[in-house]
Amino acid sequence: MPAIKTIGILTSGGDAPGMNAAIRAVTRSAIFSGFSVKGIYRGYRGLITNEIVDFKTQNVSNIIQMGGTILKTARCKEFQTPEGRQLAYDTLRQHGIDALVVIGGDGSLTGARIFATEFNFPIIGLPGTIDNDLYGTDKTIGYDTALNTIMECVDKIRDTATSHERLFFIEVMGRDAGFLALNGAIASGAEAAIIPEISTEVDQLAELIQNGFRKSKNSSIVLVAESPVTGGAMALAERVKNEYPGYDVRVSILGHLQRGGSPTASDRILASRLGAAAIDALLDDQRNVMIGISNDNIVYVPFSKAIKNDKPINRELLDTLRRLSI
């Protein structure tokens, strides 16, 4: 591998609290190790539109506490084409960038893997997504903050649910993963979570109703992972109105609330560790790997595994939720 002198950083996909902490860690660790650093704005689109600036230590001062990403993020259809990726590569070479650190989720790392393969270009990925759905890492950057946001929102909704004796379906993010819904339900004392991982096995709504999950309570809260598999909170509420008309049902969709806010201490520490480890990986001649955390240890996960392998849900948590919701 040719000697790496300049490292580019970009954030891609949905924003996640802690991305700025990761940008800070990558930048300062790289400078500490003797590299030059360039910030690439608006993700992969910035590689095509040439939105690249030199990054110094002061560029990342006072950002560790900020949500979102100072480098911005955007969708880029051009990067999905061979011609667009060639243009992106030409831009990297023009700026003398020898390696990339990409902070993002499944789609971002998929793009990184394709690009790295086509141009034999060193890329290190950092798992930045609130969904916590990347294989090979116990947690992703932003997940803990989103979980705390969900907990705070459900605590407030419960006041209304209890006052009006209603059944609330609260929809949370997660795409095809139920980590936010399941752990959010446990943390907030919800009665149930409807998640995509088991939706093909059982009719979760029918099971909840038939088990009489409200027999000892005058109000109930159910967290629902947004997913075509679960149908989402609105579809479930409509089912209840049609099939179980005795319930007074309401829906709250938390939406982008979950992505915002100052990152928790846990996310700041995780992002800082992973960002520093990304530079260590490049110093060790690693390439095309995602930096993860497993049992509190840094791990290198090949892009192919991080992207293609499904991250399993801990089914013991499902049992814990059932036992505690009586």
C-alpha positions in Angstrom: 0.0 0.0 0.0 1.4 3.5 -0.9 2.1 5.7 2.1 -0.9 7.5 3.3 -0.4 11.2 3.9 -3.8 12.8 3.7 -7.1 11.5 5.0 -10.6 12.6 4.0 -13.6 12.4 6.3 -17.3 12.4 5.3 -20.6 11.7 6.9 -23.3 10.0 4.9 -26.9 8.8 5.2 -29.2 9.8 8.1 -27.6 12.0 10.8 -26.9 10.5 14.2 -26.0 12.2 17.5 -22.3 11.6 18.1 -21.2 12.0 14.4 -19.5 15.3 15.4 -17.6 13.6 18.2 -16.4 11.0 15.6 -15.4 13.8 13.2 -13.4 15.4 16.0 -11.7 12.2 17.1 -10.7 11.2 13.5 -9.4 14.7 12.8 -7.3 15.1 16.0 -6.1 11.5 16.0 -5.0 11.9 12.4 -3.2 15.1 13.0 -1.6 13.6 16.2 -0.3 10.8 14.0 1.2 13.2 11.4 -1.5 13.0 8.7 -3.2 15.9 6.9 -7.0 16.0 7.1 -9.6 17.2 4.7 -13.3 17.5 5.4 -15.7 16.5 2.7 -19.1 18.2 2.9 -22.5 16.6 2.1 -21.3 13.1 2.0 -20.6 11.4 -1.3 -22.1 14.3 -3.2 -19.3 16.5 -1.9 -16.8 14.2 -3.7 -18.6 14.9 -7.0 -19.3 18.6 -6.4 -15.8 19.2 -5.0 -16.9 20.5 -1.6 -13.6 19.7 0.2 -11.7 21.9 2.7 -8.6 21.5 4.9 -9.4 20.5 8.5 -7.2 21.6 11.4 -7.6 21.1 15.1 -9.6 24.3 15.4 -12.1 23.1 12.8 -13.4 20.5 15.3 -13.2 22.6 18.5 -16.5 22.8 20.5 -18.4 20.3 18.5 -18.3 17.2 20.7 -21.6 18.3 22.4 -23.4 19.0 19.1 -26.0 16.8 17.4 -26.2 16.3 13.7 -23.0 16.7 11.6 -21.0 19.8 10.8 -20.0 18.1 7.6 -23.6 17.9 6.5 -25.1 14.9 4.7 -27.0 14.4 1.5 -28.3 11.7 -0.9 -26.3 11.3 -4.1 -27.8 9.3 -7.0 -24.7 10.1 -9.1 -22.5 8.2 -6.8 -24.6 5.1 -7.5 -23.3 5.1 -11.1 -19.9 4.1 -12.3 -19.5 7.5 -13.9 -20.3 9.3 -10.7 -17.8 7.2 -8.7 -15.1 7.8 -11.3 -15.7 11.6 -10.9 -15.5 11.1 -7.1 -12.2 9.3 -7.4 -10.8 12.0 -9.7 -11.7 14.6 -7.0 -10.0 12.6 -4.3 -6.8 12.4 -6.4 -7.0 16.1 -7.2 -7.0 16.9 -3.5 -4.2 14.4 -2.7 -6.5 12.3 -0.5 -5.0 8.9 0.1 -7.7 7.3 2.3 -11.2 7.9 3.5 -13.0 7.6 6.8 -16.8 7.2 6.1 -19.2 7.7 9.0 -22.7 6.4 8.4 -25.0 3.4 8.3 -25.7 0.4 6.1 -26.2 2.4 2.8 -23.1 4.5 3.4 -20.9 1.5 4.1 -22.3 -0.3 1.0 -21.2 2.7 -1.1 -17.8 2.7 0.6 -17.4 -1.0 -0.1 -18.2 -0.7 -3.8 -15.9 2.4 -4.2 -13.1 0.7 -2.4 -13.3 -2.4 -4.6 -13.5 -0.5 -7.9 -10.6 1.8 -7.2 -8.5 -0.2 -4.7 -8.9 2.7 -2.3 -8.4 2.5 1.4 -11.6 3.2 3.4 -12.4 2.8 7.0 -16.0 2.9 8.1 -17.5 4.1 11.4 -21.0 2.8 12.3 -23.1 6.0 12.6 -26.8 5.2 12.8 -29.4 5.4 15.5 -30.9 2.1 14.3 -28.0 0.0 15.8 -28.5 -2.5 12.9 -24.9 -3.0 11.7 -23.5 -6.5 12.3 -20.2 -6.9 14.3 -20.6 -4.0 16.7 -22.5 -4.0 20.0 -23.6 -0.4 19.6 -23.6 2.2 16.8 -22.9 5.9 17.2 -26.2 7.7 18.0 -28.2 4.7 19.2 -27.9 5.5 23.0 -28.9 9.1 22.5 -32.0 8.1 20.4 -32.9 5.5 23.0 -32.8 8.1 25.7 -34.9 10.5 23.6 -37.5 7.7 23.1 -37.6 7.1 26.8 -38.2 10.8 27.6 -41.0 11.0 25.0 -42.7 7.9 26.2 -42.6 9.1 29.8 -44.5 12.3 28.7 -47.0 10.4 26.6 -47.7 8.0 29.5 -49.2 11.0 31.4 -51.8 11.5 28.8 -52.4 7.7 28.3 -53.0 7.3 32.0 -55.2 10.4 32.3 -57.5 9.3 29.4 -57.2 5.5 29.9 -56.1 4.9 26.4 -54.0 2.5 24.4 -51.1 4.3 22.7 -49.1 3.0 19.8 -45.8 4.9 19.6 -43.9 4.5 16.4 -40.1 4.6 16.6 -37.4 4.4 14.0 -35.2 1.4 13.2 -36.1 0.5 9.6 -35.9 -3.3 9.6 -34.4 -3.5 13.1 -36.3 -3.6 16.4 -33.5 -2.5 18.8 -35.0 1.0 19.5 -38.5 -0.4 19.9 -37.6 -3.3 22.2 -35.1 -1.6 24.4 -37.1 1.6 24.4 -40.1 -0.4 25.7 -38.1 -1.9 28.5 -36.5 1.5 29.5 -39.9 3.3 29.5 -41.9 0.5 31.2 -44.1 0.0 28.1 -46.4 -3.0 27.9 -45.1 -4.4 24.6 -42.9 -3.8 21.6 -43.9 -4.9 18.1 -40.7 -5.5 16.1 -39.9 -6.8 12.6 -37.7 -9.6 13.8 -40.6 -11.7 15.0 -43.5 -10.3 12.9 -43.2 -13.2 10.4 -43.4 -15.7 13.2 -46.5 -14.6 15.1 -49.3 -12.0 14.8 -47.9 -9.8 17.5 -51.0 -7.7 17.9 -53.4 -10.6 18.2 -51.1 -12.2 20.7 -51.1 -9.1 22.8 -54.8 -8.7 22.8 -55.5 -12.4 23.4 -53.1 -12.6 26.3 -55.1 -9.8 28.0 -52.2 -7.5 28.4 -54.4 -4.7 29.8 -56.4 -6.7 32.3 -54.6 -5.2 35.3 -54.2 -1.7 33.8 -56.3 1.2 32.7 -53.8 2.4 30.0 -51.2 0.8 27.9 -48.3 1.8 25.7 -46.9 -0.3 22.8 -43.8 0.7 20.9 -43.8 -0.2 17.2 -40.8 -0.3 15.0 -41.4 1.5 11.7 -41.2 -1.2 9.1 -43.2 -2.7 6.2 -43.0 -5.9 8.2 -44.8 -4.5 11.3 -47.1 -2.3 9.2 -46.3 0.7 11.4 -48.3 2.3 14.2 -51.1 3.7 12.0 -51.9 0.3 10.4 -51.9 -1.4 13.8 -54.2 1.3 15.3 -56.6 0.8 12.3 -56.6 -2.9 13.0 -57.5 -2.4 16.6 -60.4 -0.1 15.7 -61.8 -2.7 13.3 -61.1 -5.9 15.2 -61.1 -4.8 18.8 -63.4 -1.8 19.0 -63.5 -1.8 22.7 -60.1 0.0 22.9 -59.7 3.7 22.8 -56.6 4.0 20.6 -54.2 6.8 19.8 -51.0 7.0 17.8 -47.8 9.0 18.3 -45.0 8.9 15.6 -41.8 10.2 17.1 -40.1 10.6 13.7 -37.0 12.8 13.5 -37.1 13.8 17.1 -35.1 10.6 17.6 -32.2 11.8 15.5 -31.6 15.2 17.1 -30.2 16.4 20.4 -26.9 16.6 22.2 -25.2 13.1 22.3 -25.1 11.3 25.6 -21.9 10.6 27.4 -22.0 7.0 26.1 -22.3 8.1 22.5 -19.5 10.7 22.9 -17.2 8.1 24.4 -18.1 5.5 21.8 -17.6 8.0 18.9 -14.3 9.1 20.3 -12.9 5.6 20.7 -14.1 4.5 17.2 -12.7 7.7 15.6 -9.3 7.2 17.2 -9.3 3.5 16.3 -10.0 4.4 12.6 -6.6 6.1 12.4 -5.0 3.2 14.2 -6.5 0.9 11.6 -4.9 2.9 8.8 -1.6 2.9 10.6 -1.9 -0.9 10.7 -2.5 -1.0 7.0 -6.1 -2.1 7.5 -8.6 -1.2 4.7 -12.2 -1.8 3.9 -13.2 -2.5 7.5 -15.8 -1.0 9.8 -14.5 -0.2 13.3 -16.9 -1.7 15.9 -17.0 -2.3 19.6 -17.5 -5.8 21.1 -17.5 -6.6 24.8 -15.9 -3.1 25.3 -13.0 -4.0 22.9 -12.3 -2.4 19.5 -12.9 -4.8 16.6 -12.3 -4.6 12.8 -15.3 -5.9 10.9 -15.0 -6.4 7.1 -17.5 -4.3 5.1 -18.9 -7.5 3.6 -19.9 -8.9 7.1 -21.1 -5.6 8.5 -23.4 -5.0 5.6 -24.6 -8.4 4.6 -25.0 -10.2 7.9 -28.2 -9.5 9.9 -27.6 -8.3 13.5 -29.7 -10.6 15.7 -32.0 -9.3 18.4 -31.5 -10.6 21.9 -34.6 -12.7 22.5 -34.0 -12.7 26.3 -35.1 -9.1 26.2 -38.4 -10.1 24.7 -39.0 -12.4 27.6 -37.9 -9.7 30.1 -40.4 -7.3 28.6 -43.3 -9.8 28.7 -42.6 -10.7 32.3 -42.4 -7.1 33.4 -45.5 -5.9 31.6 -48.0 -7.8 33.7 
